Structures are given as C-alpha cells and as structure tokens.
C-alpha cells in the first residue's frame, strides 16, 4: 500500500473526533491507552512459546475458571494503561471480583469494561485469542463513582471493540458510527486501516456452536442445528459448522464472512455462559453497527439491564436472517425442519 494511502488508528480517531457526542479528546486518549496495552500484550502473545508465560497461574478468576499466566499479565497491562489515561474512573475486568476504582480519577466520566484475554483456554495450543473492551459514560454526577454506575444497559455504550491476536493482529471497533478494522503493521508498530466500514452479510453459510452440548440444548436450538445441517439447495444448506472455542475468533470470522454464533442456555448453564458486560454487550454493539443482530433468545442483548458485574447471558449473534431464523425456531420448536 502506498504511504499516502495509509491511515493509522490514531489518525482515524482524530479525524472522527468531531463526530463524537463528546468531542473534547477524552475518548481519543482512552483509545491511545488501549492501543498501547494491545501492542504490549501482542508482543507477549508472540513470544509466549519462548518464555515462561504459558500455563496456569495457579489461581482462579471470579467465575471459578483457571487463570492462565498470560491472562494475569494482560489484565495487569490493561488496568495499568487505562488507569494512567486520565479519563477513566473505573475499570471492571472479567478477571477481578470487584471494580478497580482509579485513585485520583474519581470524577472522570468514563467506565471501561474489559475481557483482557478472551479464549484463554486456547493459549497453550496456539489458537486465536483476543481482547474485548467496552466504554460507558458515567450516568451520575455523584462525587464518588459507584458499582451501580457500572451496571448500564449495553445500548448506553459509547464505544466497543476487540483485538484478535491471530495470523495478524487486528483491532475492530465502533463508536456508533459504523465499524472499522485496523491491522497491526509490525514493521512500523502501527494499526493501519484495513477494513473500512465493515458490513456483515445478511446471511451466511456457517453456524458456530458447541455441539458437544447438543443433548442439553432447548428443543428449539436442536431444531435449528438440524435445520442448518439439512440439505436444501434453495437456501444453500447444509451450512458449515465452525467452532473454535473462542468467542472472539468465531465472531470475527462470521462478522466478515456471514454466519451465526450461538451460546444458548443449557441444563448446566441455564443463564448462558458468556458474560453480559465483557463479551455479549460489546459484540452486540459491534454487530448491530455492522448490520447484524444479537439476542438472548428472549430480548435484544443491548436492552438487558445488568444486575451484577459478572452476569451471564445466552447469546445468538451474527447475520440478521440467520439469527431471526434461530429465534423463530427457538420460540416455536414445533416448526418442521423442512420449513
């Protein structure tokens, strides 16, 4: 790409700044902190097989899941970077039981929710992992920010994004003005605009779900899976089954190519498994801005009022036509597969 055509993440954000609801530069400073933390984590991911940062840390996070060493490293990096941005009053992380109230920044107006390393079970096998973030504006003018200030519906996000550490490192984000993707150029250590104005296809040829839990799925989900696997030339079925075990990797592929990702309720996890604030809300904001759809199976993801920082939720997300069909069958499992 000729140099004149290169647009870096920082340039793009500055150019878009005047379109934000809050154009004083504070959101740009938060993004710069996220970008810096991302580059550091990317460096550690790339050298993970060469130094002692693989394997279990020996502890568990707030969800009772084993923390990997790189999980802990990424968490520390993002909390430190966001705390030093000068714009964030609270950081809530999937890895911490309680919010991190930033000392000296109690009156700052932004709250950041973050999953520092999504798909951490894939770390030791060199599969794609990533970071998911979400930015909210404080709803109150109270002197002291509270936990209640953090419990906002997803529709109140001012920005959301994710970074995928794969064959290349990409940062994808939205501020409610469409979705844009940036690829890290290792030679200049800059994220460069590579996927402008991402629009997800209205339908696709891929469904992503852990079929190992098939026996525990609701009847409507079973019916939809059977529908996806049935031969029908008029609808280009059967669809391909693709499931990596990392939300960020499955979502990213489906966002670009079209498809549906599902993590429905099961007998073991009746409220779903993915976290509403760290995973479902940011991905729902992104997919809607790209023309897609996200639902719990009962309501729009972005309309769910959280009651707990680490609340879980079922999710059906991706191409609109595929999500609508899944919801139709979820709520009417008696529908014949041939319909």
NORTAGI-V931894 format. One record per run of one state. SS is the DSSP state (alpha for helix, beta for strand, coil for the rest). FROM is the first residue (numbers start at 1). TO is the last residue. Records with the same first field share a line. If there is no record, write none. Layout:
SS=FROM-TO  FROM-TO
//
This chain:
coil=1-2  6-7  20-25  47-55  61-65  84-87  94-99  102-109  119-119  126-128  138-146  151-153  166-168  175-178  186-189  196-205  209-210  217-218  230-231  236-236  238-239  242-246  258-259  264-274  290-292  296-299  304-311  313-314  319-319  332-339
alpha=3-5  9-19  26-46  69-83  120-125  147-150  154-156  211-216  219-229  233-235  247-257  276-289  301-303  320-331
beta=8-8  56-60  66-68  88-93  100-101  110-118  129-137  157-165  169-174  179-185  190-195  206-208  232-232  237-237  240-241  260-263  275-275  293-295  300-300  312-312  315-318
//
